Amino acid sequence: MKLFTGLIFCSLVLGISGSWFSFVSEAYGDLREGLQSFFGRGDEDTMADQEANRWGRSGKDPNHFRPRGLPDKY
């Protein structure tokens, strides 16, 4: 988390473009899911999360994977 905070701070100072953050957040998410899979926390969950990530990055309807009945504030 400190690394991510440092990257945000540096980008504000240096003016790095938004595409850099997209790459960093995608890489961080992939790493986290890879570790979950490695430690046996469910390949099915990881694959479903990856599919939702790809769907969201493609610009399609972000509410497609939203659970029914979830309040709008979430």
Secondary structure, 3 states (H helix, E strand, C coil): CHHHHHHHHHHHHHCCCHHHHHHHHHHHHHHHHHHHHHCCCCHHHHHHHHHHHHHHHCCCCCCCCCCCCCCCCC
